[in-house]
């Protein structure tokens, strides 16, 4: 079984559990883990893969053989990822340029959702710039989004002042000039999560559908082990019931932003996973 997981604690737990079932376990050292997503969703290059929730939603919407294993590997606040170098604030986003690595990047989907819901921003009145394709082959940006010139990189263009705002998580460069566009962003994010009853989910675990059907005992053993090893339930929820809120919201934002070609219902995700693994929803925390 070929596996890509970014977190050592989850990988160690999964490896021990899978080997106890008699299955081999090979962890591929792909860093950062999102670089494994394209091969996983398009070519079924690995059996189990950590991937962004929006990548999983796109894969399902485009009928790729991918099912959700309800383990959060990365959950975090997102409001602080909208940044600027100048005196601009979130109230100045309309009519300005905003760079994001790719239109389907999960961090960007969350932030754009906040912009519309909390700040009344019309996304089509923003000069959006993207720099990379989606992980799912054949997915294109909306007509109202501009692709940066070939070879351009978001951090460099942002630091050079060619963008008014950037949406950056792990790729945020170290520079004392950078500040959040939302005042007290982390407090705002914490208040948002308190109201919603969940944190934004970034990364989850996807399983190749054929692997799920052919190696269900090993996959379920890995699920049990990773669920036991997962972090705090509010930040890294596990099980279908706990993931329903954040995944449903991410799917709604993605549909509104033309990241998805059709709605992806959470119950459909549950049904796909349970059918592939041959278990009822309750077996996976549903």
C-alpha positions as CSV (number, residue, x, y, z in Angstrom):
1,X,0.0,0.0,0.0
2,X,1.5,3.3,-1.1
3,X,0.7,6.2,1.2
4,X,1.4,10.0,1.3
5,X,0.9,11.6,4.7
6,X,2.5,14.8,5.9
7,X,2.2,14.2,9.6
8,X,4.6,11.8,11.1
9,X,2.3,10.9,14.0
10,X,-0.5,9.8,11.7
11,X,1.9,8.0,9.4
12,X,3.4,6.0,12.2
13,X,0.0,5.1,13.6
14,X,-1.3,4.1,10.1
15,X,1.8,2.0,9.3
16,X,1.6,-0.1,12.5
17,X,-2.1,-0.7,12.0
18,X,-1.8,-1.6,8.3
19,X,1.1,-4.0,8.9
20,X,-0.9,-5.8,11.6
21,X,-3.4,-6.7,8.9
22,X,-0.7,-8.3,6.9
23,X,-0.6,-5.6,4.2
24,X,2.7,-3.9,3.2
25,X,3.0,-0.2,3.8
26,X,5.2,2.2,1.9
27,X,5.2,5.9,2.9
28,X,6.4,8.1,0.1
29,X,8.4,11.1,1.1
30,X,6.6,13.8,-0.9
31,X,7.1,17.3,0.4
32,X,5.1,19.4,0.5
33,X,2.3,16.8,0.4
34,X,0.1,18.8,-2.0
35,X,2.6,17.8,-4.7
36,X,1.3,14.3,-4.6
37,X,-2.3,15.3,-5.2
38,X,-2.2,15.5,-9.0
39,X,-0.8,12.0,-9.4
40,X,-3.3,10.6,-6.8
41,X,-6.5,12.1,-8.3
42,X,-5.6,11.8,-12.0
43,X,-3.4,8.7,-12.2
44,X,-4.2,6.7,-9.0
45,X,-0.5,6.8,-8.3
46,X,-0.9,6.0,-4.6
47,X,-3.5,4.2,-2.5
48,X,-3.9,6.7,0.3
49,X,-3.1,10.4,0.1
50,X,-3.4,13.5,2.3
51,X,-4.9,16.2,0.2
52,X,-6.8,19.5,0.4
53,X,-10.5,19.2,1.0
54,X,-11.3,21.3,-2.1
55,X,-9.1,18.9,-4.2
56,X,-11.1,16.0,-3.0
57,X,-14.4,17.8,-3.7
58,X,-13.2,18.6,-7.2
59,X,-12.1,15.1,-7.8
60,X,-15.5,13.8,-6.8
61,X,-17.3,16.4,-8.9
62,X,-15.2,15.3,-11.9
63,X,-15.9,11.6,-11.3
64,X,-12.4,10.6,-10.2
65,X,-12.2,7.3,-8.3
66,X,-11.5,9.0,-4.9
67,X,-13.3,8.6,-1.6
68,X,-13.0,10.5,1.7
69,X,-11.5,8.9,4.8
70,X,-12.9,11.2,7.5
71,X,-9.6,12.2,9.2
72,X,-8.5,15.9,9.3
73,X,-4.7,16.2,8.9
74,X,-4.7,20.0,8.9
75,X,-7.3,22.4,10.3
76,X,-6.6,26.0,11.0
77,X,-8.0,29.5,11.1
78,X,-7.8,31.3,7.7
79,X,-8.7,35.0,8.1
80,X,-5.0,35.8,8.7
81,X,-4.0,34.5,5.3
82,X,-5.3,37.6,3.5
83,X,-2.3,39.9,3.6
84,X,-1.1,43.3,2.3
85,X,2.0,45.4,2.3
86,X,0.4,48.8,2.5
87,X,-2.4,50.6,4.3
88,X,-5.2,48.8,2.6
89,X,-7.7,46.8,4.6
90,X,-10.3,44.1,3.8
91,X,-12.7,47.0,2.9
92,X,-10.5,47.9,0.0
93,X,-10.5,44.5,-1.8
94,X,-13.1,45.4,-4.5
95,X,-11.4,46.9,-7.5
96,X,-8.0,45.8,-6.3
97,X,-5.7,43.0,-7.3
98,X,-5.5,39.8,-5.2
99,X,-3.1,37.0,-5.8
100,X,-3.7,33.3,-4.9
101,X,-1.6,30.3,-5.8
102,X,-4.5,28.6,-7.6
103,X,-8.2,29.2,-7.8
104,X,-8.9,25.9,-6.3
105,X,-6.5,26.3,-3.4
106,X,-8.5,25.5,-0.2
107,X,-7.1,28.5,1.7
108,X,-8.4,30.8,-1.1
109,X,-11.8,29.2,-1.1
110,X,-12.2,29.7,2.6
111,X,-11.0,33.4,2.4
112,X,-13.2,34.2,-0.5
113,X,-16.2,32.7,1.3
114,X,-15.4,35.0,4.3
115,X,-15.1,38.0,2.0
116,X,-18.6,37.5,0.6
117,X,-20.3,36.4,3.8
118,X,-18.7,38.7,6.3
119,X,-17.6,41.7,4.3
120,X,-20.1,41.8,1.4
121,X,-17.4,41.6,-1.3
122,X,-18.5,41.0,-4.8
123,X,-15.9,38.6,-6.0
124,X,-16.4,39.5,-9.6
125,X,-15.4,43.1,-8.8
126,X,-11.9,41.9,-7.7
127,X,-8.9,41.6,-10.0
128,X,-8.0,38.0,-9.2
129,X,-4.6,36.6,-10.3
130,X,-3.7,32.9,-10.2
131,X,-0.4,31.2,-10.7
132,X,-1.0,27.4,-11.0
133,X,-3.5,25.0,-12.3
134,X,-5.9,22.9,-10.2
135,X,-4.7,19.5,-9.2
136,X,-7.6,17.8,-11.1
137,X,-6.7,17.7,-14.8
138,X,-9.0,19.6,-17.1
139,X,-10.3,22.1,-14.5
140,X,-10.1,25.7,-15.7
141,X,-10.3,29.0,-13.8
142,X,-13.6,31.0,-14.2
143,X,-13.7,33.5,-17.0
144,X,-13.4,36.4,-14.6
145,X,-10.1,35.3,-13.1
146,X,-6.7,36.2,-14.7
147,X,-3.8,33.8,-15.0
148,X,-0.5,35.5,-14.2
149,X,2.3,35.4,-16.8
150,X,4.2,32.2,-17.2
151,X,7.0,31.9,-14.7
152,X,5.5,34.4,-12.3
153,X,5.4,33.5,-8.6
154,X,2.9,34.8,-6.1
155,X,5.3,35.6,-3.2
156,X,7.7,37.5,-5.5
157,X,4.9,39.5,-7.2
158,X,3.4,40.3,-3.9
159,X,6.7,41.5,-2.3
160,X,7.5,43.5,-5.5
161,X,4.2,45.5,-5.1
162,X,2.6,44.1,-8.2
163,X,-0.4,42.9,-6.1
164,X,-2.5,44.8,-3.6
165,X,-3.3,41.7,-1.6
166,X,-2.2,38.1,-1.4
167,X,-3.8,35.0,0.0
168,X,-1.0,32.9,1.4
169,X,-0.7,30.3,4.1
170,X,2.4,28.1,4.3
171,X,4.0,30.0,1.3
172,X,3.8,33.4,3.1
173,X,7.3,34.9,2.8
174,X,9.1,36.4,5.8
175,X,9.0,40.1,5.5
176,X,8.4,42.8,8.2
177,X,6.3,44.8,5.8
178,X,3.6,42.2,5.6
179,X,0.4,42.6,7.7
180,X,-3.0,41.1,7.8
181,X,-5.7,42.9,5.8
182,X,-8.3,42.0,8.5
183,X,-7.7,43.8,11.7
184,X,-7.3,41.4,14.6
185,X,-7.6,38.6,12.1
186,X,-7.0,35.7,14.5
187,X,-9.6,37.1,16.9
188,X,-12.0,37.5,14.1
189,X,-11.3,33.9,13.0
190,X,-11.8,32.5,16.5
191,X,-15.1,34.3,16.7
192,X,-16.2,32.9,13.4
193,X,-15.3,29.4,14.4
194,X,-17.2,29.9,17.7
195,X,-20.3,30.9,15.8
196,X,-20.1,28.1,13.3
197,X,-19.2,25.4,15.7
198,X,-16.1,24.3,13.7
199,X,-12.7,25.4,12.4
200,X,-12.0,25.5,8.7
201,X,-10.6,22.2,7.5
202,X,-7.7,22.3,5.1
203,X,-6.4,18.8,4.6
204,X,-8.1,15.4,4.9
205,X,-7.3,11.9,3.6
206,X,-8.4,10.5,0.3
207,X,-8.4,6.9,-0.7
208,X,-8.3,5.4,-4.2
209,X,-11.7,3.8,-4.6
210,X,-10.3,0.5,-6.0
211,X,-7.9,0.3,-3.1
212,X,-10.7,0.9,-0.6
213,X,-12.7,-1.9,-2.1
214,X,-9.7,-4.3,-2.4
215,X,-8.0,-3.5,0.9
216,X,-10.9,-2.4,3.2
217,X,-9.6,-4.1,6.3
218,X,-6.2,-2.3,6.1
219,X,-7.8,1.0,5.3
220,X,-10.2,0.7,8.2
221,X,-7.4,-0.3,10.5
222,X,-5.5,2.8,9.4
223,X,-8.5,4.9,10.0
224,X,-8.9,3.7,13.6
225,X,-5.3,4.2,14.4
226,X,-5.2,7.7,12.9
227,X,-8.4,8.7,14.6
228,X,-6.8,7.7,17.9
229,X,-3.7,9.7,17.1
230,X,-5.4,12.8,15.8
231,X,-5.1,16.2,17.5
232,X,-7.7,18.2,19.3
233,X,-11.2,17.5,18.0
234,X,-12.1,21.1,17.4
235,X,-9.1,21.7,15.1
236,X,-8.6,18.3,13.6
237,X,-12.1,16.6,13.6
238,X,-12.4,13.0,12.7
239,X,-15.5,11.0,11.7
240,X,-18.2,11.9,9.3
241,X,-20.4,13.6,11.9
242,X,-17.6,16.0,13.0
243,X,-16.6,16.8,9.4
244,X,-20.1,17.5,8.1
245,X,-20.1,21.2,9.0
246,X,-16.8,22.3,7.6
247,X,-16.9,20.1,4.5
248,X,-20.4,21.2,3.7
249,X,-19.4,24.9,4.0
250,X,-16.3,24.4,1.9
251,X,-18.4,22.7,-0.8
252,X,-20.9,25.6,-0.8
253,X,-18.2,28.2,-1.1
254,X,-16.5,26.2,-3.8
255,X,-19.7,26.0,-5.8
256,X,-20.4,29.7,-5.5
257,X,-16.9,30.5,-6.7
258,X,-17.1,28.2,-9.7
259,X,-14.5,25.9,-8.3
260,X,-16.9,23.0,-8.6
261,X,-19.0,22.3,-11.8
262,X,-21.8,20.9,-9.7
263,X,-22.9,20.5,-6.1
264,X,-21.2,17.9,-4.0
265,X,-23.4,16.8,-1.2
266,X,-21.9,15.6,2.0
267,X,-24.2,12.6,2.2
268,X,-22.9,11.6,-1.3
269,X,-19.4,11.6,0.1
270,X,-20.5,9.4,3.0
271,X,-22.3,7.0,0.7
272,X,-19.3,6.7,-1.7
273,X,-16.9,5.9,1.1
274,X,-19.2,3.4,2.9
275,X,-20.0,1.6,-0.4
276,X,-16.3,1.3,-1.2
277,X,-15.3,0.1,2.2
278,X,-18.3,-2.0,2.8
279,X,-19.3,-0.5,6.1
280,X,-22.2,1.6,7.5
281,X,-21.7,5.3,8.2
282,X,-21.5,4.6,12.0
283,X,-18.3,2.6,11.4
284,X,-16.6,5.9,10.2
285,X,-18.0,8.2,12.9
286,X,-21.2,9.0,11.0
